[in-house]
Amino acid sequence: MNFKEEAQTLNSYIKEHRRYIHQHPELTFQEKNTTEYIKQALAAEKIPTETFPDFYGVIGTIKGAKPGKTILLRADIDALGIVENNGLPYQSIKAGVMHACGHDCHAAMLLAAGKILQAHKGELAGTVKLLFQASEECGHGAVYYVDHGCLKGVDAAMAIHVMPDIPAGTLSIEEGPRMASCTNFYLKVKGVSAHGSTPNLGKDAIVAASSLIMNLQTLVSRENSPLNPLVLTFGSVRAGKQFNIICDNVELAGTIRTFSEEAFAQVPARVKEMAEEITRALGCSVEYSEDTKEPATDNDHPELVAIGRQAAARLYGAAVLAHMQQKMGSEDFSFITHTVPGVLCFLGYYDETCGAVAPLHSEKFFLNDDILTRGAALYAQFAYDYLEQKEKAGEQHGC
């Protein structure tokens, strides 16, 4: 079999699915149409599917003719609240919603991989599960499938994400930390309002919040080792009603990113502790809460990394492998890799010749979708090689 050639013959198939999903984006927790569309596409290939009564996303299952291990291939399907501005003929038809993170590409690649693997199920030594995951962008999607037993019986997992950091068509499959953890938190500062001309009669929540923003950065600059990457960002501040009223309520939203398990566990607690001390000193109080608490994504299973690299080289030659620095962005595939062994791979899309240079989450996001055949081929080759290696290992041990 030649998965490279088979994927290439599906170039139009991949584009058709990718562009439909791109034109019809759906936000996190709202992926109803996308789920149904993917379900129908899988059904057209006679791939059995599973959906859920209280959550979107779909799982397709391909059972090989021979018994063996189970590999899960994952793609995410939700979009972002961004107004698309790139002039594409298949631009989003939904105002203010856009696939700016490549999830449409991931879904199309996995559909093609499923089509290829289904055609070869007679040669598969085990089972391939295709997870089209909802709600990745909020960091809560993968948790649902883990908590609802969808990984029961799964022996390993693999995912692909498009990235602008490496040249179009190249693949980064490397050991070690790849994406940072993500703890999204909220602080509600409470003070006492008064007239702006008599600030002494109030407790200014804006002053307290400003002190919080500045002083919490010392967690990065003074408490954290400079050798340990750590980011603490406040992305939202909501405060005040009028120019002459001492503000009594400020709402802050922030995020903490790190690769360190120790920092992942300890820094949020220090944020809460310092926030309480700082606001108390200024006569105010604060409430701390968390939304997302997503661990880092580590490729800490050398065997799976090796299978991925060998699969990529078998398909496109060793030159296809590129080095990409670890990213401070997060990926909720980490919940899956903290449950079963997994590997996260990256497909580069940076290409100045066609203008595919915009970063992820940009209104200008664009890529040449001819490169997506490579992701489809890698999905299929990885699954086949993993199952084949496990079958051979079992034979050698007399299983």
N, C-alpha and C positions, 0 to 999 in steps of 0.2 A: 504494500500500500504506500501511497505517497500523499501524505496529508497536505504538504505544500501545494501540490497541483490541485488537489481536491478543493482546498480553500480558495485557490485562485479562480476556479470555475464558478465559485459561489460569490464572486465579487458583486455582481448585480443584485443577488439575493441579500447580501449584507447591506448594501446601500439602500435598497428598498425598505428594509426594516428599520435601519438607522434613521433614515430621513422621515419616515412616518412618525417614529417615536419622537424625533427632534421637533417635528411640527406640532405635536400634540403633547407637550410637557405637562406633568402634574407634580404639584408640590408634595413634600413629605406628608404622609398620612392621607393623601388624596389620590393615590395611584390606581384608581378603580379601572379606568379605561386601559391603561398600560398593562395591568394585570390580565385583563380579559384578552387583549390583543396578543400578548405573549402566550397565553393559554391556548388560543386558537392556532397560533403558529406551531406550537408543539404538537397539538392534536393532528395537524395536517401531516406531520411526520410519524404519526401513530406512537408518540411518546406519551405514556400515562402521566397525568398531572395531579398535583395536590394543591388546593387552595385552602383558605382559612376563613372562618365565619366572622372574625373580629379584627382582621388585619389583612393588608394587601400583600402582594407578592405571590409567587407560584414556584413550585418545585416539580421538575420533570425527572423521571427515573428511567434509566436505560439499563436493563438487566442483560448482562452478557450471557452467552451460551454456556460458559464454564463458570463454576463457582470460584469465589475469590474475595478479595477485599472490596471496600467501598470507598470511592474517591468523590468528594464534593467539589464542584466547580461553581464559583460564585460571581454574579454580576449584580450591580445595584441599578435601580430604575428611577429614582426620584429626581426632580429638577429643582431649580432655584428661583427665588423671587427677584429676577433681574430682567430689565427691559432689553431685549436683544437688539443689537445695533451693528450688524456686520454685513448686511446686504445680501444674504444668502437667498437663493430662490426657494429654498425649503425652510425659510425662517419660521419661528414659532407663530402660531395663529392665536395663541393665548396671551392677552395683554399682560405684561409684567411678569411672565413666567418663561424661563429659558433653561435648556440643557446647556449649562456653561461649565460643567465639570466632567463631561464625557460619558455620563451614565448611559446615554442613548447608544454610544459606541460600544460600551461594555455589553449591553444587552444584545445588540446585533451580532457581535462576535460570538457570544455564547450560544445564540440561536443557531448560527452556522456550525459551530462545533458540535452541538447536539445533533444536527442533521447528518454530519459526517459520522459521528460515533454510532448513531442509530443504524446507519447503513453498514456498519462493521460490527454490530453487536454479536454476530456469530463468531467473531474472533476475540471478543473481550473476555478476559478471565476475571470476572467480578462485576461490580455495579458502579455506574456513574450517576450521580445526582446533580442536577442542574438547578441551582438556587438563584432565582431572579428576586433579589432582595429589595423590599421597600424601605423607605425612611432611613437611608444611610446618613443624609446630611445633618440630621439632628442628633446622631449618635445613639439612637434608640432602636434602630431597625434590627440589627443582628441579634440583639438581646432577646427579642421576641422568639426568634426561631430556636435559639439555644434553650430558653426557658420552656418552650413547648415541645421539647424532645425531638426536634428535627435533625439533630446530629447523632441521635441514637444509632449505633451501628456504623457510623462513619469513621473511617480509619485515618483519613488525611483530607486536607482542603487546599485549594489553590484559587487565587484571584488575580486579575490583571487590571491595572489602572493606566490610562493614558497620561502622559506627562510631557511638559514643554522643555524640561531640563536637558533632554538628550535628543540627538538628531532623529528625524522622522524615520520610522521603520526599525530603529535599533531597540534592543531589549536589555533592561537592567534586571538581573536576577542574582542578588548578592546576599551574603550572610550578614547577620547583625541587625541592629535597630534600623528600621526603614521609615517609620512614621511615629511622631511623638504621641504621648498621651494627651488627653484633653479633659480638663475639668472646667466646666462652665458654671460660674457662680453669680449670685445676686446679693447685693447689700442694700438694705433699706435703712437710711439714716433718719432718725426722728429727733426733731428739735422742738422749739416753742416759737410761734410766730409773734410778731410785734410790728409796730409801725417802723418804717425805715429810718425815721428821724430819732427813734429811741431804741437803738440796738441793744442797749443795756437791759431792756425789759424782756428780751427774747433770748433764745439759744439758736444760733444760726446754723442750720443744717448744711448750708452750702459751704461755710467755712470748714465745718467738720469733714464734709465729703472731700473737699479740696485737700485737706491735710491727709486724709486716708489715701488718696490717689498718689500723692507725692511720697509719703512715708512707707507705703507698702512696697515701693520699688527697692527699698533697702533689703528686702528678702532676696532679691536677685543680686544686688551689688555688694552686700555685706554678709549675709548669712549663707548664701550658696557658694560653693566652690566655683571659681572662674573656669575650671576645667569641665564643669557639668553644664550643658546647655539647659537654660531655663528661661522661659518667657512668661511674664505676667502683664496682661494687657487689659485696659479698661476700654471697651468699645462703645459704651452707651452711658450717658449721664442725663437724667431727667430731673429738672429742678425748677422751682419758682413759679409764681403766678403773676407777679407785677413788680415794677421797678421799685416801689416804695414799701414792700412788705418783706420783713425778715422771713426767710424760707423755713418752713417747719418739716418738710419731707423731701428727701432726695433719694432717687433710685439709681443704683449703679449696676452695670452688668459687665462682667469680666471673664477672662479665660486664662488658664494656667497650662503651659505646655512643657513637657520634659521627657527625656528618655529614661530617667532614673526611677526605679520602682520606689526607692526610699523617698525621693522628692514627691513623687506622685501621691504617696500616702501622707506625708508630713506637711507639705506646703499649704494645702487648703486649711488644715487645722491652725497653722500659724497666721494665715490671712484672717480667719475668724477671731483668733485671740488678739491680734494687733488691732483689728478694727474695733473690738469692744473696748480696749484700753484707750485708744486715741479718741474715740467719740465720748467716752466717759470723762476724759480730761477736759473736754470742751463743753461739758454740760449736756451732751446729747446721748442717745442710745442707738443701737444698730441691731438689725436682724440679718443673719446670714443663712443662705440656702443654696443648694446646688441643683442643677438641672442634669447635665451630662457628666458622667465620670467614666471616661473611656480609657482603658490602658493603652500603652504604646504597642505598636505592631513590630514585632521582632521576627526576623527570619532566623530562628534559633534551632532549626533542624537541618543540619548540613546535608543529610541524605536527600531531602526534598529539594534543596537548592541545587544539588548536583544533578538530580533528575531534570529539573527545569533548564539548567544551563546546557546539559547534553541534548535535550530535546530541541532547544533553540539552535544549537550548532548543527544538529542533524538536519534541521529544516533549511537553514539559511547560511551555514558556515560560521566559523568561530568569530569572524569579524562583526557579526550582528550584535555581539555582546558588548554593552557599553557600561561605563561606570557612572553612577549617579549618587551624589551626596545624599545622606539621610535628610529627611524633610521634617520641619517643625509642624507641618500640617498633620491632621489626624485622619484615621481611617477605622471605621467601626468593624472592619474585618477582624480587628484585634480580639473582639469577643469570641469569634470563632476559633482563632489560633490559640486562645487561652483555654479552649475546651478540647480541641483536637490538634495534632500537629498540622502546621500549615505553612504556606509560602506565598508571599505577595510579590508579583512581578510587575514591571512597568514597561509600557510601550511608548517610545518617544514619538512626538509629533512635530517637533520644531523644524520648520522648513521655510527659509526666507524666500525661496523662489516662488512660492505660492501664497506668501503672506501668513502662513500658519505660525505666528510668533506670539500671539496673545497668551497671557497666563490663564490658568484655571480661574473660574469665578469672575471672568471678565465679560462685559457686554460685547466685546469683540471676539470672543472665543470662536475659533474655527480650526478645522484640520482637514487634510486631504484624506477622505475616507477610503482611498485605495490602499492605505496602509493597514486597514482593519483585517484584511485577509491574514496578516501575520499573527494577529492576536487570536483569530479563530483557529489557525493551524496550531499555535502553541497550546491553546486549551486542549485540543484533541490529542496532540502528540503527548502532552504531559500525562493526561489521563490514561492513555493506552500504555505508555512506558511504565507508569507507576504500577498499574495492575499486572503487567507482564513481569516486572521485576519481583513483585510479591509472589506471583505464581511460581517463578523459578526458585525463589528462596524457600517456599513451602515444599517444593519437590526435593530440594537438597536436604531438607530436614526430615524428609519422610512423611510429610503431612498430607 
